């Protein structure tokens, strides 16, 4: 591990019963949990909207988008992670937001520290990985971005 160019700055994001692994560059900002509630006609995965830097961002529940139930954080533990989008709708939706169940943590990882697992995945999962003995999920950002695009219509 002498070559620092081989390490990637990542973020572990706590969800309900699992954690997500994303590269640090995909995260624009982490803010305290606060969002305007979605109306009664919204999809189950839409927590609400976040007024962030003059934009009204859809706040997505990863758990609900993945077939689970919508879990709103309690006890001031939750945060909202604002993500940079990278998909084909980036010009219309440059950012999206995910509600978390805790405070994300930084990790510097090498390829050797990550091992792909063959877990049962949902539509919001790209793959399950083991990171130094812990299980994490790499989210399917294209799928989540498509949900953010839907929420804007």
N, CA, C and O of each residue as an XYZ file, in Angstrom:
612
protein
N       0.826     -1.184      0.000
C       0.000      0.000      0.000
C       0.875      1.253      0.000
O       0.480      2.290      0.533
N       2.045      1.155     -0.590
C       2.944      2.301     -0.658
C       2.488      3.318     -1.685
O       2.791      4.504     -1.556
N       1.768      2.874     -2.698
C       1.315      3.762     -3.756
C      -0.046      4.351     -3.394
O      -1.068      3.672     -3.499
N      -0.058      5.611     -2.970
C      -1.295      6.251     -2.518
C      -2.304      6.431     -3.655
O      -3.495      6.592     -3.389
N      -1.865      6.408     -4.896
C      -2.788      6.574     -6.014
C      -3.736      5.378     -6.144
O      -4.729      5.454     -6.868
N      -3.442      4.295     -5.460
C      -4.277      3.099     -5.530
C      -5.378      3.075     -4.469
O      -6.166      2.131     -4.423
N      -5.442      4.103     -3.613
C      -6.488      4.149     -2.598
C      -7.607      5.064     -3.072
O      -7.381      6.020     -3.814
N      -8.812      4.749     -2.629
C      -9.987      5.534     -2.996
C     -10.656      6.016     -1.721
O     -10.924      5.225     -0.816
N     -10.923      7.305     -1.650
C     -11.658      7.854     -0.505
C     -13.123      7.504     -0.686
O     -13.744      7.849     -1.690
N     -13.660      6.812      0.307
C     -15.046      6.347      0.244
C     -15.820      6.810      1.466
O     -15.250      7.321      2.430
N     -17.117      6.623      1.405
C     -17.996      6.953      2.512
C     -18.906      5.756      2.767
O     -19.507      5.205      1.844
N     -18.995      5.363      4.039
C     -19.937      4.325      4.470
C     -21.169      5.054      5.004
O     -21.065      5.879      5.912
N     -22.329      4.747      4.438
C     -23.564      5.455      4.786
C     -24.523      4.475      5.452
O     -24.961      3.516      4.817
N     -24.859      4.703      6.731
C     -25.764      3.779      7.427
C     -27.212      3.913      6.960
O     -27.777      5.006      6.923
N     -27.784      2.779      6.611
C     -29.194      2.691      6.241
C     -29.878      1.812      7.290
O     -29.275      1.487      8.312
N     -31.099      1.435      7.050
C     -31.825      0.585      7.990
C     -31.385     -0.862      7.797
O     -31.816     -1.511      6.844
N     -30.533     -1.379      8.685
C     -30.087     -2.765      8.607
C     -28.964     -3.038      7.629
O     -28.596     -4.196      7.434
N     -28.416     -2.028      7.019
C     -27.288     -2.207      6.093
C     -26.572     -0.885      5.933
O     -27.039      0.152      6.402
N     -25.434     -0.932      5.266
C     -24.725      0.308      4.964
C     -24.350      0.331      3.491
O     -24.123     -0.702      2.862
N     -24.295      1.546      2.970
C     -23.931      1.748      1.575
C     -22.477      2.187      1.497
O     -21.951      2.810      2.419
N     -21.846      1.857      0.396
C     -20.473      2.268      0.125
C     -20.468      3.072     -1.164
O     -20.887      2.590     -2.217
N     -19.986      4.308     -1.063
C     -19.907      5.183     -2.234
C     -18.559      5.893     -2.250
O     -17.977      6.142     -1.194
N     -18.057      6.221     -3.439
C     -16.843      7.043     -3.480
C     -17.158      8.438     -2.942
O     -18.249      8.968     -3.154
N     -16.207      9.009     -2.258
C     -16.374     10.326     -1.655
C     -16.792     11.384     -2.674
O     -17.570     12.280     -2.346
N     -16.291     11.295     -3.895
C     -16.584     12.305     -4.916
C     -18.050     12.318     -5.339
O     -18.502     13.290     -5.945
N     -18.798     11.263     -5.035
C     -20.217     11.243     -5.416
C     -21.086     12.052     -4.461
O     -22.258     12.301     -4.745
N     -20.512     12.463     -3.326
C     -21.283     13.167     -2.306
C     -21.010     14.669     -2.372
O     -19.866     15.113     -2.267
N     -22.084     15.442     -2.548
C     -21.965     16.895     -2.590
C     -21.948     17.477     -1.184
O     -21.182     18.396     -0.895
N     -22.809     16.931     -0.296
C     -22.887     17.453      1.073
C     -23.712     16.504      1.930
O     -24.570     15.780      1.425
N     -23.446     16.514      3.221
C     -24.261     15.799      4.196
C     -24.890     16.867      5.086
O     -24.182     17.687      5.671
N     -26.228     16.857      5.188
C     -26.941     17.860      5.980
C     -27.806     17.166      7.033
O     -28.110     15.979      6.922
N     -28.193     17.925      8.051
C     -29.093     17.396      9.069
C     -30.417     16.999      8.430
O     -30.839     17.580      7.431
N     -31.061     16.003      9.021
C     -32.334     15.541      8.485
C     -33.400     16.622      8.668
O     -33.682     17.053      9.785
N     -33.973     17.041      7.568
C     -35.102     17.974      7.543
C     -35.613     17.981      6.118
O     -34.859     18.274      5.190
N     -36.862     17.669      5.936
C     -37.422     17.734      4.590
C     -38.896     18.036      4.691
O     -39.549     17.718      5.685
N     -39.409     18.655      3.644
C     -40.846     18.873      3.554
C     -41.464     17.526      3.196
O     -40.994     16.853      2.279
N     -42.492     17.138      3.899
C     -43.115     15.841      3.659
C     -43.687     15.760      2.254
O     -44.139     16.754      1.684
N     -43.653     14.552      1.713
C     -44.264     14.300      0.417
C     -45.780     14.299      0.589
O     -46.285     14.053      1.685
N     -46.498     14.572     -0.483
C     -47.954     14.543     -0.374
C     -48.464     13.106     -0.415
O     -47.688     12.183     -0.661
N     -49.723     12.915     -0.181
C     -50.312     11.580     -0.089
C     -50.316     10.799     -1.387
O     -50.580      9.596     -1.384
N     -50.027     11.461     -2.497
C     -50.041     10.783     -3.801
C     -48.640     10.432     -4.276
O     -48.454     10.041     -5.428
N     -47.661     10.569     -3.406
C     -46.276     10.314     -3.773
C     -45.950      8.831     -3.682
O     -46.611      8.088     -2.956
N     -44.935      8.402     -4.417
C     -44.478      7.008     -4.300
C     -43.980      6.709     -2.890
O     -43.577      7.617     -2.163
N     -44.007      5.444     -2.508
C     -43.594      5.027     -1.161
C     -42.155      5.406     -0.835
O     -41.838      5.657      0.328
N     -41.290      5.452     -1.823
C     -39.875      5.701     -1.594
C     -39.541      7.189     -1.437
O     -38.414      7.531     -1.077
N     -40.500      8.067     -1.702
C     -40.248      9.508     -1.624
C     -40.545     10.017     -0.218
O     -41.702     10.063      0.199
N     -39.501     10.398      0.509
C     -39.644     10.908      1.866
C     -40.226     12.313      1.834
O     -41.073     12.665      2.655
N     -39.766     13.105      0.886
C     -40.198     14.495      0.755
C     -39.209     15.246     -0.112
O     -38.568     14.668     -0.989
N     -39.092     16.541      0.142
C     -38.189     17.375     -0.648
C     -37.314     18.200      0.273
O     -37.729     18.583      1.367
N     -36.107     18.468     -0.176
C     -35.131     19.235      0.577
C     -34.831     20.516     -0.184
O     -34.472     20.476     -1.361
N     -34.978     21.654      0.487
C     -34.575     22.927     -0.098
C     -33.074     23.056      0.142
O     -32.636     23.326      1.260
N     -32.306     22.865     -0.901
C     -30.844     22.835     -0.792
C     -30.244     23.761     -1.840
O     -30.377     23.522     -3.041
N     -29.590     24.806     -1.386
C     -28.907     25.758     -2.280
C     -29.828     26.255     -3.397
O     -29.421     26.362     -4.554
N     -31.067     26.555     -3.031
C     -32.017     27.090     -3.997
C     -32.659     26.052     -4.898
O     -33.382     26.405     -5.830
N     -32.409     24.793     -4.638
C     -33.020     23.719     -5.435
C     -33.924     22.887     -4.539
O     -33.672     22.741     -3.343
N     -34.970     22.350     -5.127
C     -35.911     21.504     -4.409
C     -35.603     20.049     -4.776
O     -36.067     19.551     -5.801
N     -34.808     19.364     -3.920
C     -34.332     18.017     -4.240
C     -35.270     16.956     -3.690
O     -35.708     17.056     -2.544
N     -35.588     15.936     -4.490
C     -36.341     14.804     -3.949
C     -35.469     14.030     -2.966
O     -34.309     13.739     -3.256
N     -36.030     13.697     -1.798
C     -35.324     12.909     -0.789
C     -35.852     11.485     -0.880
O     -37.034     11.235     -0.643
N     -34.972     10.557     -1.224
C     -35.339      9.166     -1.476
C     -34.989      8.302     -0.280
O     -33.916      8.441      0.307
N     -35.896      7.413      0.076
C     -35.602      6.377      1.065
C     -35.022      5.191      0.299
O     -35.732      4.516     -0.447
N     -33.740      4.946      0.485
C     -33.089      3.814     -0.172
C     -33.784      2.511      0.204
O     -33.996      1.639     -0.637
N     -34.137      2.395      1.488
C     -34.782      1.175      1.978
C     -36.094      0.924      1.236
O     -36.340     -0.190      0.774
N     -36.937      1.949      1.119
C     -38.225      1.797      0.441
C     -38.036      1.595     -1.064
O     -38.779      0.833     -1.684
N     -37.053      2.267     -1.652
C     -36.784      2.104     -3.085
C     -36.291      0.692     -3.390
O     -36.355      0.233     -4.531
N     -35.804      0.019     -2.367
C     -35.258     -1.324     -2.538
C     -36.259     -2.409     -2.151
O     -35.894     -3.577     -2.012
N     -37.524     -2.018     -1.977
C     -38.557     -2.996     -1.665
C     -38.860     -3.129     -0.186
O     -39.732     -3.909      0.199
N     -38.151     -2.378      0.650
C     -38.394     -2.417      2.097
C     -39.404     -1.350      2.483
O     -40.146     -0.833      1.648
N     -39.411     -1.035      3.770
C     -40.350     -0.022      4.227
C     -39.641      1.311      4.424
O     -38.432      1.372      4.647
N     -40.422      2.363      4.336
C     -39.901      3.701      4.551
C     -39.601      3.873      6.030
O     -40.479      3.700      6.875
N     -38.363      4.213      6.338
C     -37.960      4.423      7.714
C     -37.428      5.839      7.843
O     -36.423      6.196      7.228
N     -38.111      6.645      8.650
C     -37.659      8.010      8.888
C     -36.813      7.989     10.156
O     -37.239      7.435     11.169
N     -35.630      8.580     10.118
C     -34.742      8.524     11.282
C     -35.322      9.264     12.476
O     -36.040     10.253     12.327
N     -34.998      8.771     13.653
C     -35.428      9.420     14.885
C     -34.250      9.843     15.730
O     -33.102      9.559     15.388
N     -34.518     10.508     16.812
C     -33.503     10.902     17.796
C     -32.352     11.710     17.199
O     -31.210     11.572     17.637
N     -32.633     12.533     16.226
C     -31.618     13.400     15.610
C     -30.424     12.635     15.056
O     -29.344     13.204     14.900
N     -30.608     11.344     14.756
C     -29.504     10.542     14.222
C     -29.392     10.671     12.713
O     -28.289     10.618     12.168
N     -30.492     10.835     12.047
C     -30.499     10.788     10.595
C     -29.892     12.013      9.948
O     -29.867     13.104     10.517
N     -29.418     11.804      8.773
C     -28.888     12.869      7.934
C     -29.473     12.693      6.543
O     -30.113     11.689      6.232
N     -29.237     13.686      5.735
C     -29.568     13.584      4.323
C     -28.257     13.740      3.562
O     -27.516     14.702      3.765
N     -27.986     12.784      2.689
C     -26.786     12.818      1.869
C     -27.199     13.333      0.495
O     -28.019     12.717     -0.187
N     -26.631     14.457      0.096
C     -26.885     15.016     -1.229
C     -25.839     14.439     -2.171
O     -24.636     14.595     -1.963
N     -26.326     13.766     -3.217
C     -25.435     13.093     -4.165
C     -25.393     13.817     -5.502
O     -26.406     14.331     -5.977
N     -24.216     13.851     -6.097
C     -24.075     14.318     -7.471
C     -24.629     13.236     -8.379
O     -24.351     12.054     -8.173
N     -25.396     13.614     -9.365
C     -25.878     12.614    -10.317
C     -24.879     12.494    -11.468
O     -24.095     13.404    -11.737
N     -24.933     11.348    -12.131
C     -23.983     11.103    -13.218
C     -24.670     10.545    -14.459
O     -24.028     10.340    -15.489
N     -25.962     10.302    -14.362
C     -26.693      9.635    -15.441
C     -27.112     10.562    -16.562
O     -26.708     11.722    -16.629
N     -27.935     10.014    -17.440
C     -28.355     10.743    -18.638
C     -29.232     11.955    -18.331
O     -29.345     12.853    -19.166
N     -29.852     12.000    -17.159
C     -30.715     13.129    -16.788
C     -30.001     14.133    -15.896
O     -30.642     14.941    -15.224
N     -28.672     14.080    -15.891
C     -27.881     14.968    -15.022
C     -28.227     16.441    -15.236
O     -28.273     17.203    -14.271
N     -28.470     16.852    -16.470
C     -28.772     18.261    -16.734
C     -30.090     18.688    -16.093
O     -30.209     19.825    -15.635
N     -31.079     17.798    -16.052
C     -32.365     18.124    -15.433
C     -32.319     17.913    -13.913
O     -32.926     18.674    -13.159
N     -31.600     16.883    -13.472
C     -31.516     16.552    -12.048
C     -30.033     16.385    -11.682
O     -29.526     15.263    -11.649
N     -29.334     17.508    -11.406
C     -27.906     17.404    -11.114
C     -27.595     16.818     -9.733
O     -26.478     16.366     -9.481
N     -28.593     16.831     -8.840
C     -28.411     16.305     -7.491
C     -29.647     15.524     -7.069
O     -30.752     15.769     -7.554
N     -29.443     14.589     -6.167
C     -30.552     13.888     -5.517
C     -30.133     13.677     -4.075
O     -28.971     13.878     -3.721
N     -31.084     13.270     -3.242
C     -30.784     13.134     -1.824
C     -31.305     11.803     -1.299
O     -32.360     11.322     -1.711
N     -30.535     11.217     -0.376
C     -30.924      9.982      0.304
C     -30.995     10.257      1.795
O     -30.137     10.944      2.350
N     -32.026      9.714      2.445
C     -32.119      9.834      3.891
C     -31.311      8.687      4.499
O     -31.372      7.554      4.021
N     -30.550      8.992      5.565
C     -29.717      7.981      6.214
C     -30.257      7.683      7.612
O     -31.150      8.368      8.110
N     -29.702      6.662      8.221
C     -30.082      6.303      9.591
C     -28.960      6.608     10.568
O     -28.937      6.074     11.677
N     -28.044      7.450     10.171
C     -26.932      7.804     11.035
C     -25.967      8.700     10.290
O     -26.260      9.172      9.192
N     -24.829      8.927     10.887
C     -23.833      9.818     10.315
C     -22.871      9.008      9.450
O     -22.272      8.049      9.936
N     -22.713      9.375      8.180
C     -21.763      8.677      7.316
C     -20.332      8.796      7.838
O     -19.978      9.774      8.495
N     -19.517      7.784      7.535
C     -18.126      7.790      7.980
C     -17.188      7.618      6.788
O     -17.529      6.971      5.799
N     -16.013      8.205      6.902
C     -15.003      8.160      5.847
C     -14.207      6.863      5.921
O     -14.005      6.306      7.000
N     -13.762      6.393      4.772
C     -12.875      5.228      4.704
C     -11.966      5.395      3.488
O     -12.404      5.828      2.422
N     -10.715      5.049      3.664
C      -9.783      5.019      2.530
C      -9.528      3.550      2.219
O      -9.003      2.809      3.050
N      -9.901      3.143      1.026
C      -9.851      1.724      0.685
C      -9.003      1.465     -0.544
O      -8.882      2.303     -1.438
N      -8.416      0.272     -0.557
C      -7.727     -0.216     -1.745
C      -8.578     -1.324     -2.352
O      -9.491     -1.839     -1.707
N      -8.282     -1.680     -3.564
C      -9.031     -2.747     -4.235
C      -8.960     -4.057     -3.450
O      -9.918     -4.830     -3.435
N      -7.826     -4.301     -2.801
C      -7.650     -5.528     -2.020
C      -8.568     -5.606     -0.803
O      -8.843     -6.697     -0.304
N      -9.040     -4.463     -0.325
C      -9.883     -4.436      0.871
C     -11.361     -4.656      0.562
O     -12.177     -4.754      1.479
N     -11.710     -4.736     -0.712
C     -13.112     -4.897     -1.117
C     -13.259     -6.221     -1.858
O     -12.510     -6.509     -2.791
N     -14.231     -7.021     -1.433
C     -14.475     -8.311     -2.073
C     -15.958     -8.409     -2.417
O     -16.819     -8.184     -1.566
N     -16.246     -8.746     -3.670
C     -17.633     -8.878     -4.122
C     -18.264    -10.131     -3.520
O     -17.646    -11.194     -3.474
N     -19.510     -9.983     -3.058
C     -20.273    -11.105     -2.519
C     -21.438    -11.409     -3.450
O     -21.788    -10.596     -4.306
N     -22.030    -12.572     -3.280
C     -23.172    -12.952     -4.108
C     -24.444    -12.916     -3.281
O     -25.074    -13.951     -3.061
N     -24.827    -11.734     -2.823
C     -26.021    -11.592     -1.996
C     -27.267    -11.353     -2.835
O     -27.191    -11.017     -4.017
N     -28.404    -11.532     -2.199
C     -29.693    -11.244     -2.825
C     -29.832     -9.734     -2.923
O     -29.774     -9.036     -1.910
N     -30.014     -9.229     -4.129
C     -30.057     -7.779     -4.295
C     -31.437     -7.309     -4.720
O     -32.228     -8.061     -5.289
N     -31.702     -6.044     -4.426
C     -32.941     -5.398     -4.823
C     -32.666     -4.437     -5.965
O     -31.526     -4.331     -6.418
N     -33.686     -3.735     -6.441
C     -33.504     -2.842     -7.591
C     -32.564     -1.667     -7.315
O     -31.958     -1.134     -8.244
N     -32.436     -1.260     -6.054
C     -31.565     -0.135     -5.725
C     -30.132     -0.572     -5.434
O     -29.275      0.270     -5.165
N     -29.859     -1.873     -5.483
C     -28.524     -2.407     -5.225
C     -27.791     -2.684     -6.530
O     -28.369     -3.231     -7.470
N     -26.526     -2.307     -6.584
C     -25.689     -2.712     -7.697
C     -24.982     -4.014     -7.330
O     -24.981     -4.970     -8.105
N     -24.372     -4.041     -6.125
C     -23.728     -5.267     -5.663
C     -23.462     -5.216     -4.176
O     -23.377     -4.146     -3.574
N     -23.331     -6.408     -3.591
C     -22.970     -6.551     -2.189
C     -21.467     -6.808     -2.125
O     -20.924     -7.584     -2.911
N     -20.805     -6.146     -1.179
C     -19.363     -6.298     -1.042
C     -19.001     -6.486      0.430
O     -19.755     -6.116      1.329
N     -17.837     -7.066      0.645
C     -17.280     -7.144      1.985
C     -16.131     -6.160      2.050
O     -15.246     -6.164      1.195
N     -16.151     -5.316      3.072
C     -15.121     -4.304      3.268
C     -14.502     -4.542      4.636
O     -15.081     -4.191      5.664
N     -13.324     -5.138      4.633
C     -12.598     -5.432      5.871
C     -13.488     -6.099      6.916
O     -13.514     -5.683      8.074
N     -14.210     -7.125      6.507
C     -15.043     -7.896      7.426
C     -16.465     -7.396      7.579
O     -17.302     -8.111      8.131
N     -16.768     -6.200      7.115
C     -18.126     -5.659      7.166
C     -18.783     -5.804      5.801
O     -18.129     -5.724      4.762
N     -20.095     -6.021      5.832
C     -20.852     -6.104      4.580
C     -21.387     -4.718      4.247
O     -21.877     -4.008      5.125
N     -21.291     -4.338      2.986
C     -21.820     -3.064      2.510
C     -22.428     -3.288      1.130
O     -22.153     -4.292      0.472
N     -23.244     -2.356      0.711
C     -23.880     -2.419     -0.599
C     -23.469     -1.213     -1.418
O     -23.464     -0.084     -0.927
N     -23.130     -1.461     -2.657
C     -22.896     -0.373     -3.598
C     -24.232     -0.128     -4.293
O     -24.763     -1.023     -4.950
N     -24.778      1.085     -4.151
C     -26.107      1.335     -4.709
C     -26.090      1.469     -6.230
O     -25.077      1.818     -6.835
N     -27.239      1.182     -6.823
C     -27.444      1.351     -8.248
C     -27.855      2.809     -8.462
O     -29.039      3.141     -8.411
N     -26.877      3.664     -8.698
C     -27.144      5.096     -8.809
C     -28.027      5.439    -10.000
O     -28.817      6.380     -9.923
N     -27.912      4.703    -11.092
C     -28.772      4.981    -12.244
C     -30.238      4.766    -11.892
O     -31.099      5.550    -12.292
N     -30.524      3.696    -11.140
C     -31.895      3.433    -10.710
C     -32.390      4.543     -9.783
O     -33.500      5.050     -9.952
N     -31.567      4.918     -8.804
C     -31.955      5.976     -7.867
C     -32.150      7.307     -8.589
O     -33.058      8.069     -8.257
N     -31.304      7.585     -9.567
C     -31.465      8.810    -10.353
C     -32.760      8.786    -11.158
O     -33.398      9.823    -11.339
N     -33.149      7.616    -11.641
C     -34.420      7.528    -12.381
C     -35.596      7.829    -11.450
O     -36.587      8.421    -11.878
N     -35.495      7.429    -10.187
C     -36.535      7.758     -9.212
C     -36.561      9.264     -8.961
O     -37.633      9.865     -8.894
N     -35.383      9.874     -8.824
C     -35.320     11.327     -8.616
C     -35.931     12.052     -9.800
O     -36.608     13.065     -9.624
N     -35.704     11.550    -10.998
C     -36.282     12.139    -12.208
C     -37.804     12.026    -12.165
O     -38.503     12.983    -12.499
N     -38.321     10.873    -11.760
C     -39.781     10.678    -11.633
C     -40.388     11.650    -10.645
O     -41.461     12.200    -10.891
N     -39.714     11.867     -9.530
C     -40.237     12.725     -8.461
C     -40.345     14.176     -8.899
O     -41.123     14.940     -8.327
N     -39.589     14.557     -9.887
C     -39.602     15.948    -10.353
C     -40.745     16.220    -11.306
O     -40.982     17.374    -11.666
N     -41.449     15.207    -11.718
C     -42.570     15.399    -12.653
C     -43.885     15.416    -11.951
O     -44.926     15.568    -12.591
